[in-house]
Amino acid sequence: MLDIVIIGAGPVGLYAAHLANLHNLNGVLLEARDNLGGQLTNLYPEKDIVDLAGFPRITAKGFIDKLIEQVNSRPNHLPIHTMESVQDFEKIEGGYKVTTTLDTYETKTILVISGMGTFTPRKIGLPNEGQFKNIAYAIKDKSIYKDKKVVVLGGGDSAVDLTLMLELITKEISIVHRRDEFRAASATVDELKASKAHIYTPYTCTKLNGEGDRLTSIEITDVNTKETKVVECDNLVVNYGLIPGVNKFNLEKKGPLIVTKEYHMTSLENVFAIGNCATYEGKVKNITCGLGEAVVAVTKIDQIINPNKNIPVHF
């Protein structure tokens, strides 16, 4: 029987796998996709992350590469299985039986770090949105925006960060947000206001204009006055957040999120959940907090499996 099955190989899952190895736990890391890194790999690999300890800035892909290197640096590290989705798990004597699309595993503990699950980017919702090929919901290669007129829709950290990233290479960059204030870190908002970006607040995108499969401009409407403007663009980037997949696990939830208590344990004994899939009072959703949650959960798992072991607080 394994000590631990970790579900999800985003940044927090990769770090949890490294911690499990440091604690000499026997287990496996399971990832439903064909790549590692979760949202950071699949949505914005070239975006800079600026709030990680020790890194003034690092690209999302660069951070995932470092985490993978860290996992692989340890002898006898946890095996990582991609393209293997967990279907369910059930209580058995001494632990749980985890059933995946490819295999079954018996384990003493489970650590769910499934993030947003099979996340889907939230779209604008306009009738002709699917017509245009130059509308993107993620940026995997920023070079295609070089010397182009680009508009970003959204007002959170990711939208502001993407705008600042593209400002360096675009001919013209605009950001449209439906509120007066951005929902992003104050320092990056100040940087945005000092940049060459055209800022439209509080506006929403109300019409898409184009020819054939190419978008040429968007109409935006002031939320308060209903005044409209037309903004020309070669590319439109929509950053309205993600619609999370439905979590199928039989755990106490608040909406789509798994409710956790002390040590990040769920409503089932010895089943833990951390990262963006979990919620508790005072929860802050960012990578750094998720990494800290991994330390707490993996340490507790080691204490459960080895109650008489002198577990170090650092390595």
N, C-alpha and C positions, 0 to 999 in steps of 0.2 A: 504494500500500500504506500502511495506517495505521501509526502508530508504536506505538499501544497500544489494546487492547480491555480495558476494565474490566468484570468480571462481578459485579454486585451493587451495589445503591444503598442500602445501609444507611448508618449514620453514617460508617463508615470508607471505604466506596465513594465517598460524596459528597466527603469530604475528599481522597481520592486523585484524584478528577476535578479538584478545584481545584488541587492540586499539579501535576498533569499540564499544566494550562493555564499555571501559573507557569513551568514548564519549556519552554513552547512546543511541547508534544507534540501531534501530531495524532491524534485517536482518537474513541472513542465509549464511553459508559457504558450498559450493558444491565441491565435489571431485569425479572424474570419477573412480579412483581406489578403491580397497577394503581396503586400508590402508592409513595412514597419513604420510606425511614427504617427498613425492616426491622422487627425486634422492637419498637423504640421506638415506631413508629407503630401497629403491629398488635396489640400486647399491652398496653402500659401508657403511652399518650401523656400521661396526666395525672400520672404518678409523678414525684416530684422526683429529680433526679440531684444528688448532693452531693460527688462526687469528681473533678470536672472543674476543671482549672486556670482560675482567673479567674472562676469562678461559685460563689458560696457555695451556691447551689442554683438549679436551672433545671428546668422540666418537660421530659420527654422530647420532647414535641411542640415546645416552645420551642427546644430545642437543634437539632432537625431543621430547623425553620424558619430558624434562623440559618445552618446549613450550606447550605441551598438558596439563601438570600440571598447567601452568600459565593460559591458556584459561579456564580450568575447575575450577580454584580457585575463579572466580568472580561469584556472584549471577546473575541469568538471562543472562548467557553468550549466545552467538550466537549458535544455534543448528548447528551441523556438519553432513551433509548427505554424506556418502560414496556411491560408486557405482551409482552415479547420474551424468551423463554427460550432459553438456549444449550443445544443438543442435543449437540454434540460439537465437537472441533477436531482437525485433522490437520496434520502437518508438510508444508510445501511449500518450494520454493526461496526462501530469504530470510526465512522466517517460518512462519506458520500460517494455515490457512483455518478460520475459525470459522463453524459452521453454527447458525443459530437457527431458531425456529419461523416467522420471517418473512423472513429474508434470509441472505446469506453475506457475510463480511468477510475480507479478507486483511490481516494485521497482522504486524509484526515481533516484538511481544511481547504477552503476555497477563498480566493481573493478576486472579487469582481472589479475590473477597471475598464469597463467597456465604453467609457466616454459617452459620446452622443449616439453610440450604436451605429446602425446603418443610416447615418445622417444624410439629410437631403437639403441642399441650399434653398433658402426661402426666396421665392421669385417676386417680381413686382406685382404681378396679377393683372396685367393689361392684356387685352384679347389677342393682339398680334405679336406678343412677346416671343413666341416660338419661331417666328418667321425669320429673325435676323441672326446671322452667324457671328456677328461681331459684338454680341452680348456675352459676357463671361461672369461666372459666379465664383470662380477661383482663379488664381494666377500661379501657374506652374513655370512659365517662362516669360520673364518680364521684358525680354529683348523685343518681343513683337510689338511693344508699345513705344519703342524708340521713335522720337520725332513725330509722334501722333498727337492728335487732340483727344484727350481721354476725360471721361466723366465718371466719378465714383459716387454711387448711391449708398448712404449709410452714415451713422454717426457714432459708432462704438470705437473701441480701441483698434480693431482690425481695419476698419474703414479709414481711420485717420493715419494709421501706420502705412497702409497701402498707398494712400495719397502722397505721403512724404517720400515713400520709396520711388514712386513713379515720377514725382516732381523732378527728380534728378536726370531723367532721360527723355521726358515727353516734351513736345513742342508747346503744349498747353494742357493744364490739368485743372479740373473743377471738382468740387465735392458738394453734394446736395444732401441736406439733412432736414427732417421734418420738425425738429425742435430748435429753439433758440440756442440751447447749449448742447455741446457734444458730450456723449457718455464715454469719455476717454480720459486717460491720465492727464492731469493739468499741464505737466511739462510738455507733453507731445501736442496738446492743443495750442499752447503758446508757440511752439515751433511751427505748427500749421499756420497760425495767424501771421507769423513772420515770413512765411514762404511766399512763392509766386502763385500759389493755388488760388483760384477763384472760389470763394465760399458763398454758398446760397443757403441761408437759413431764415425763417423756417419754411422750407419748400418741400413739396412732394412731386415725384414724376407722374404726370397725368396723361402723357401721350408720347408715342414713339413714331418718328417719321423716318421714312427711308424708301429706297427703290430696290425691288427684288429682295435679295437676302441680306442687303447691306443697310444698316442703320446710319442715318446721316445727321440726325438731330433729335433732341428730346424737348418736349414741352414741360415746364415745371410751373407749379401753381403755389402762390403764397398761401399758407395755411390760414392766415388771419384775414388778409384783404382780398383774397381770391384773384389777385393780379397774376397774369401769366407772362412767362418769358420763354424764348426758344434758345437753347444752348446747342451749338453745333458740336459734333463729335465724330471721331473715326472709330472709337471703341467705347463701350459702356461696361463698367464693372459694377455688379450688384453685390453689395455686402450687407444684406438684411438679416444675417444670422442663419441658423440651421434649424430644421425641423427634425427632432430626434426620432430614431426608430423606436418602436414599442418594445420595452423590456419584457421578455416573456417569463422571467424567473418568478417563482412563487414567493416573493418577499414583500414585506410591508413597503408601500410606496406613498409618495406625495406627488400626485400627478405622475409624470414618467420617471421620477427620480426615486432611488432606493433610500429609505430612511435608515440612518445609522445612529448608534448610541455610543457608549464608552468604548474606546479603542477602535472605533469604526466597525464594530460588529453589527450585523443586520438583525432582523427578527428571527433568524435561524442561528442556532448555536454553531460557532466555529465557521460561519460564513461571513466574510468581511466585504465591504465595498468602499472604494475611495475614488478620488478624481471627479470628473464631471458627471458621472452617473449617480453620484451619491449626494445626499443633503442632510444637514443637521443645523441646529441653531448656531448662528455666527459663521456659517460656511462662506468662504471667499473662493470664487472659481478662478484660479490661475495656476500656472504650472508649478510655481514655487510651493504653494500650499499643498498641491497634490503630491509633490515629492516628500514633504514633511509628513503627510498622512501615510505614505508608504513606510516611512521609518517606524511610525507608531504601530501600524497594523502588522508588519512583518516581525517586529520585536515581540508583540503579543502572541503571534502565532508560534514563534520559537518557544515562548514561555509555556504555552499550552502543550506543545509536543514534548518539551523537555523541562518538566516542572522542577527538577532538581539541578538544572544546569546553571552555572554562574554566567549569566549573559552580559557581555560588555555593553556599555552605553555608547562606545565608539570603537572604531577599528583601526 
